[in-house]
Amino acid sequence: MRFNKLLLALPVACVGLLLLTSCDNGKSQNGNNQLPKVTVFKVEPLNYTLKISLPGRVVASQIAEIRPQVGGIVLKREFDESSNVKAGQSLYQIDPAIYQANYDSAVASVASAKANANIAQLTLKRYAGLLNTKSISQQDYDKAAADAKQAEAAVLVAQAAEHTAKVNLEYTKVYSPIDGYIGKSSVTEGALVAAGQSTPLALVQQLDPIYVDMTEAATRYNKYLQDENVIYEPAKGNNVELFFNDGSKYALSGNIKFSDMTVNETTGTVTLRSQFANNENKILPGMFVKPQVTLGYIKNAILVPQQGITSNKQGQYTAKILKSDNTIEYRQDIQVYTGIGGYWVVTKGIDVGEQVIVTGLLNLTGVEMGKTMKGEMVGDPTTLTQGQLDSIIQKSMK
């Protein structure tokens, strides 16, 4: 009886085993035929603007500290505080009385010296006639000639003293050496001032044009110089934009006036000076501002999403490219210049028009071992437009 039940159960078990094996084979076959699904980014040529944002501080293009060159009492201040002055405009009047007296005395001394010189010359001429008749000795004539020369020298000394006295008299009027803005006066009428005193009477600053001093790390600045005409084409003309601390933008662009090649030993930075027109005096000395410098342009730049670029054990940048026949190519030694807004700027290893795989990379590790693989693209390729790139660059500067 048991034997009969076993015989009946055996065909049923065999049928179940065959069905299970058939199902497993079907699953295995379907799995082998199914391609890994990926999404790709199609590389389009773009014009990349290389910009940097630097800290900046405003300084006047010219600064004149007004100091007296003679001492005395200030009789009058001849300018309005917080106003614009012209070069040669009188700013202060120092009491000229003593200097006028010195000048008058010097003028009289010149007249006296000239009179003495005239007498000495007449005496010399008369002695010359007497010497011919042997009426005087040679010694007397020589003494008269020496006296004449000494009188002429005395005239020169007196004239020099007169010039000094005249200059000191003129210094009692203190003039502005430059055009510019003058602030408050540090002295009032009746104040006693001294020649060359340490405290200036006032400060005149030329505000148009005006300078903005920017600082950049010396290592980065040297890298920019090395990349000029190699990675990017340098910008020309007015390539500096100015932003204030409230985020507003100055209407006019400026240009780099010079870059200092001396590195600050404490901070390791170099100074770049830019120049702006400032006829409305909206930029004031001492302000902290945010200049943006356009270094140059990379034409037909290749930008790739950063998730599509990986690195191998050797530290090389790598990427996987989906070809037109759906085969996957493994690229190594890709060169990246810089990154911005989730994208890499690639300078070598990826060409325009190629499709870089950005998702589904974990299923494609076999390609790195040299295995031939194909992939199935899901949806349409994503791209980056010029407008999107410009927006990303602008946002990165904030």
Disulfide bonds with the S-S distance in Angstrom:
none
